[in-house]
Amino acid sequence: MAESTLPPEIDTSVAHAARVYDYMLGGTDNFAVDREAAEAAAAAAGGMDKVRSEVQANRAFLGRSVRYLTHEAGIRQFLDVGTGIPNANNVGPVAQGEAPESRIVYVDNDPIVLAHAHHLLQSADAGDTVYVQGDLRDGDAILRRAADTLDFGQPVALMLVGLLHHFRDGDDPCAMVRTLLGAVPPGSYLALSHLAIDIMPEAMEAAAVHLNEAMEEPWVPRTHAAVAQFFDGLELVDPGVVQVDQWRQPDPPVPPEGWTNPLYVGVGRKP
């Protein structure tokens, strides 16, 4: 990407989570500092090929969960916080592919995502898609802006895929999730993925050290018990909070031999 064409608020001297993730997915909207951070973390976690398979599995979970929410749960409204740099498998195309009338609000706080937001705003005529620049730390502001598109009197799916491990315990990410869940009615859902510290713990601790040194956003893998706390008060969809390759029908259906993904995922329904 040509740095001279970037908005001035994009700092290319410090790695950013959305751009590191983009590089791990094989994207091109990243800079040398992002690639260096990703390569250092990958070297500690089994190599870039393995890390790429892990982030691709996370992206596949997003697609599977959205298809479940539209096709089986009947959800037609999505609030996707931490959207990231546009990808072919974003919430909108998946949801509207199942139900064209679906309405989607994307939210991110990275200026580079805003610079590419027009790629997110393609929408089926029957539905609606908007982008909101916002931060999960100010959930009330997100909800106010999302209310221009979403009807909070009807069920909403809250998508927090690969986001919550960028908040320290002192930030109280559980309270951030409760703020959003408190604004949606019964029958709404929470879908999330989160890095694990109790799967491949030595590798994950080493990778976290590299990323925390390189990035402004923290990198905080958590235990299964800690991730499950985000679903307190919700009814977990079978099979519960599990490794990403164990949630419903993974893509591909059978992980490669010896493949272990340090990522927990889950979907829960607000009763």
C-alpha positions in Angstrom: 0.0 0.0 0.0 1.3 3.5 -0.9 1.8 5.4 2.4 1.5 8.8 0.7 -2.1 8.0 -0.1 -3.1 7.1 3.4 -5.2 9.3 5.7 -2.9 11.3 8.1 -4.2 9.5 11.2 -2.9 6.1 10.1 0.4 5.5 11.9 2.6 3.2 9.9 5.4 3.1 12.5 3.4 1.0 15.0 1.8 -2.4 14.3 -2.0 -2.5 14.5 -4.1 -5.5 15.2 -6.3 -5.2 12.1 -3.3 -5.0 9.8 -1.4 -7.8 11.5 -4.5 -10.0 11.1 -4.8 -8.9 7.5 -1.2 -10.1 6.8 -1.9 -13.4 8.6 -4.8 -13.9 6.4 -2.6 -13.3 3.3 -3.9 -9.8 2.7 -2.1 -6.8 1.3 -3.4 -3.9 3.5 -0.5 -3.9 5.9 2.9 -2.4 6.4 6.5 -3.6 7.2 5.9 -3.0 10.9 2.8 -5.2 10.8 4.6 -8.0 8.9 7.5 -7.9 11.2 5.3 -8.3 14.3 3.3 -11.1 12.6 6.4 -13.0 11.6 8.0 -12.7 15.0 4.8 -14.0 16.7 4.4 -16.8 14.2 7.9 -18.0 14.7 7.1 -18.4 18.4 3.8 -20.2 17.6 4.7 -22.8 15.1 5.4 -20.9 11.9 3.4 -18.7 9.6 1.8 -21.6 7.7 0.3 -22.8 11.0 -0.8 -19.3 12.1 -2.4 -18.7 8.7 -4.4 -21.9 9.0 -5.5 -20.7 12.5 -6.7 -17.3 11.4 -8.4 -18.8 8.3 -10.3 -21.2 10.7 -11.4 -18.1 12.7 -12.7 -16.5 9.6 -14.5 -19.8 8.6 -16.1 -19.8 12.1 -17.5 -16.3 11.4 -19.1 -17.6 8.2 -20.5 -20.7 9.9 -21.9 -18.8 12.9 -23.6 -16.2 10.6 -25.1 -18.9 8.5 -26.4 -20.6 11.7 -27.8 -17.3 13.0 -29.6 -16.5 9.7 -30.7 -20.0 8.6 -31.5 -21.7 11.9 -32.0 -18.9 14.4 -33.9 -16.5 12.1 -31.7 -13.5 12.9 -31.9 -10.6 10.4 -29.9 -7.9 12.2 -26.1 -8.0 12.9 -23.9 -5.7 15.0 -20.3 -6.6 14.0 -17.8 -4.9 16.3 -14.2 -5.2 15.4 -14.9 -5.8 11.8 -11.3 -5.5 10.6 -10.1 -4.8 7.0 -12.7 -6.0 4.4 -12.5 -9.6 3.4 -14.5 -11.8 1.0 -16.2 -13.5 3.9 -17.6 -10.5 5.9 -20.8 -10.7 7.8 -22.9 -8.8 5.3 -22.3 -11.0 2.2 -22.8 -14.2 4.3 -26.0 -13.0 6.0 -27.5 -11.4 2.9 -26.6 -14.5 0.9 -28.9 -16.4 3.3 -31.5 -13.6 3.9 -31.2 -10.6 1.6 -33.3 -8.5 3.9 -30.6 -8.6 6.7 -29.3 -5.4 8.1 -25.7 -5.1 9.2 -23.8 -2.5 11.2 -20.0 -2.8 11.0 -17.9 -1.1 13.7 -14.2 -0.6 14.0 -11.8 1.9 15.5 -8.9 1.6 13.0 -8.6 4.4 10.5 -7.4 2.0 7.8 -10.7 0.1 8.1 -12.5 3.4 7.7 -10.4 4.1 4.6 -11.7 0.8 3.1 -15.2 1.0 4.4 -16.7 1.4 1.0 -15.9 -2.2 0.3 -18.1 -3.2 3.3 -21.1 -1.2 2.2 -22.2 -3.3 -0.7 -25.7 -4.5 0.3 -28.6 -6.4 -1.1 -31.4 -4.1 -2.2 -33.8 -5.7 0.4 -31.3 -5.1 3.3 -29.1 -2.4 4.6 -25.4 -2.1 5.5 -23.6 0.8 7.3 -20.2 1.4 8.8 -19.7 3.1 12.2 -16.3 4.3 13.4 -16.4 3.3 17.1 -14.7 1.6 20.0 -16.1 -1.1 22.3 -15.0 0.9 25.3 -17.8 3.3 24.4 -20.6 0.8 23.8 -23.3 3.4 24.4 -22.0 5.5 21.5 -22.0 2.4 19.3 -25.5 1.6 20.2 -26.8 5.1 19.6 -25.3 5.2 16.1 -26.4 1.6 15.3 -30.0 2.4 16.2 -30.2 4.4 13.0 -30.1 1.1 11.1 -31.0 -1.6 13.6 -34.3 -2.0 15.4 -33.4 -2.9 19.0 -36.9 -4.0 19.6 -36.1 -7.0 17.5 -33.4 -9.7 18.0 -29.8 -8.7 17.1 -26.7 -10.9 16.7 -23.7 -9.3 18.3 -20.5 -10.4 16.5 -17.3 -10.1 18.5 -15.0 -12.3 16.5 -11.3 -12.0 17.4 -11.9 -8.8 19.4 -12.0 -9.4 23.1 -8.5 -10.6 23.5 -7.4 -7.1 22.7 -8.6 -5.9 26.1 -6.8 -6.3 29.4 -8.7 -7.6 32.4 -8.4 -4.1 33.9 -10.5 -2.8 31.0 -13.3 -5.1 32.1 -14.3 -6.5 28.7 -17.1 -8.5 30.4 -18.7 -5.2 31.3 -18.3 -4.1 27.6 -20.2 -7.2 26.5 -22.9 -6.7 29.1 -23.4 -3.1 27.8 -24.2 -4.4 24.3 -26.3 -7.3 25.5 -28.3 -5.0 27.8 -29.5 -3.1 24.8 -30.8 -6.1 22.8 -34.0 -8.0 23.4 -34.5 -11.7 24.3 -33.9 -13.9 21.3 -30.7 -12.0 20.5 -27.4 -13.8 20.2 -23.7 -13.3 21.0 -21.1 -14.9 18.8 -17.4 -14.6 19.6 -14.0 -16.1 19.2 -11.1 -15.6 21.5 -7.4 -16.7 21.7 -6.7 -19.4 24.3 -3.8 -19.4 26.8 -4.5 -22.9 28.0 -3.9 -24.5 24.6 -0.3 -24.5 23.5 0.5 -22.2 26.5 4.2 -21.8 26.0 3.8 -20.9 22.3 0.9 -18.6 23.0 2.8 -16.8 25.9 5.8 -16.3 23.6 3.6 -15.0 20.7 1.8 -12.6 23.1 5.1 -11.2 24.3 6.2 -10.4 20.7 2.8 -8.8 19.8 2.5 -6.8 23.0 6.0 -5.4 22.4 5.1 -4.4 18.8 1.5 -3.3 19.0 -0.5 -0.5 20.8 -3.4 -2.9 21.3 -2.8 -5.5 24.0 -2.8 -9.2 23.1 -4.4 -11.1 26.0 -5.2 -14.8 25.4 -7.5 -16.3 28.1 -8.5 -19.6 29.6 -11.6 -21.6 28.7 -13.2 -20.5 32.0 -12.5 -16.9 31.3 -13.9 -17.0 27.8 -17.0 -18.8 29.0 -17.7 -15.9 31.4 -18.6 -13.7 28.4 -21.6 -15.9 28.0 -22.9 -15.6 31.6 -26.7 -15.4 31.6 -27.0 -16.7 28.0 -28.1 -20.1 26.7 -25.1 -21.6 24.9 -25.8 -23.1 21.5 -24.6 -26.6 21.2 -21.7 -27.6 21.5 -20.9 -24.7 23.8 -17.6 -22.9 24.2 -15.1 -25.1 22.3 -12.1 -25.0 20.1 -12.9 -23.5 16.7 -12.6 -26.8 14.8 -15.2 -28.4 17.2 -18.0 -25.8 16.6 -20.6 -27.3 14.3 -19.3 -28.4 10.9 -15.8 -26.9 10.4 -14.3 -25.9 7.0 -12.5 -28.1 6.2 -14.5 -30.8 8.1 -11.4 -32.6 9.3 -8.4 -30.5 10.5 -5.0 -31.4 9.2 -3.1 -34.1 11.2 -1.5 -32.6 14.3 -3.4 -29.3 13.9 -4.3 -27.7 17.1 -5.9 -24.2 17.1 -5.5 -22.1 20.2 -8.9 -20.4 19.7 -12.1 -20.7 21.6 -15.4 -19.9 20.0 -19.1 -19.9 21.0 -22.6 -18.7 20.3 -25.1 -17.9 23.0 -28.8 -16.8 23.0 -30.2 -14.2 25.4 -33.3 -15.8 27.1 
